[in-house]
Amino acid sequence: MIEKTEVRELILDLFEEEALAIGGLVAVHDVEDDLVWRLMRTLDVIRGRALRRLDDKVLDDEAGPPPRTAVKPHPAIENFLLSLRTA
């Protein structure tokens, strides 16, 4: 069985890879600075929630992501979310 410390390392490695992927895209494409900051803050909140769940702690809703707006997600994001839900 996998140890809690190994799961923690996997979570941190995953978020590091995501940050590097986003960093690569931002370096190549013209992305607004505010968008990058918001995206990274949101990923940091998600990372924190995942680690707190791992530690069996109550989630802190105050640190949640910004309120959702009624916009349709990009098709690539919808496709990725669908693949996660059907895996």
C-alpha positions as CSV (number, residue, x, y, z in Angstrom):
1,M,0.0,0.0,0.0
2,I,1.2,3.5,-0.8
3,E,2.4,5.6,2.1
4,K,0.9,9.1,2.9
5,T,4.4,10.7,2.3
6,E,4.5,9.1,-1.1
7,V,1.1,10.4,-2.0
8,R,2.2,13.9,-0.8
9,E,5.2,13.7,-3.0
10,L,3.1,12.7,-6.0
11,I,0.7,15.6,-5.4
12,L,3.6,18.0,-5.2
13,D,5.3,16.6,-8.3
14,L,2.1,16.8,-10.2
15,F,1.6,20.5,-9.3
16,E,5.2,21.2,-10.2
17,E,4.7,19.7,-13.6
18,E,1.6,21.7,-14.1
19,A,3.4,24.9,-13.2
20,L,6.2,24.1,-15.6
21,A,3.7,23.4,-18.4
22,I,1.9,26.6,-17.8
23,G,5.2,28.5,-17.5
24,G,6.2,27.1,-20.9
25,L,3.0,28.2,-22.5
26,V,3.2,31.7,-20.9
27,A,6.8,32.0,-22.2
28,V,5.8,31.3,-25.8
29,H,2.4,33.0,-25.9
30,D,1.2,36.5,-25.1
31,V,-0.8,35.9,-21.9
32,E,-2.0,38.7,-19.7
33,D,-0.1,38.9,-16.4
34,D,-3.3,39.1,-14.3
35,L,-4.5,35.8,-15.8
36,V,-1.2,34.0,-15.0
37,W,-1.3,35.3,-11.4
38,R,-5.0,34.2,-11.0
39,L,-4.3,30.8,-12.5
40,M,-1.3,30.2,-10.2
41,R,-3.2,31.4,-7.1
42,T,-6.1,29.0,-8.0
43,L,-3.7,26.1,-8.5
44,D,-2.1,26.9,-5.2
45,V,-5.5,26.8,-3.5
46,I,-6.3,23.5,-5.1
47,R,-2.9,22.1,-4.1
48,G,-3.6,23.2,-0.5
49,R,-7.0,21.5,-0.5
50,A,-5.6,18.3,-1.8
51,L,-2.9,18.2,0.9
52,R,-5.4,19.1,3.6
53,R,-7.7,16.2,2.4
54,L,-4.7,14.0,2.6
55,D,-4.1,15.1,6.2
56,D,-7.8,14.6,7.0
57,K,-8.3,18.3,7.9
58,V,-11.4,20.4,7.4
59,L,-11.3,22.5,4.2
60,D,-11.0,26.2,4.6
61,D,-13.6,27.7,2.3
62,E,-12.3,31.3,2.8
63,A,-9.2,30.5,0.8
64,G,-11.2,29.1,-2.1
65,P,-10.9,30.1,-5.7
66,P,-12.5,33.3,-7.0
67,P,-16.3,33.1,-7.5
68,R,-17.3,31.4,-10.7
69,T,-18.7,33.4,-13.6
70,A,-21.3,32.2,-16.1
71,V,-18.9,31.6,-19.0
72,K,-18.4,28.5,-21.1
73,P,-15.1,26.7,-20.6
74,H,-12.7,26.4,-23.4
75,P,-13.3,23.1,-25.4
76,A,-9.8,21.8,-24.5
77,I,-10.6,22.3,-20.8
78,E,-14.0,20.6,-21.2
79,N,-12.3,17.7,-22.9
80,F,-9.7,17.3,-20.2
81,L,-12.3,17.4,-17.4
82,L,-14.3,14.8,-19.3
83,S,-11.3,12.5,-19.6
84,L,-10.7,12.9,-15.8
85,R,-14.3,12.0,-15.0
86,T,-14.4,9.0,-17.2
87,A,-11.0,7.6,-16.2
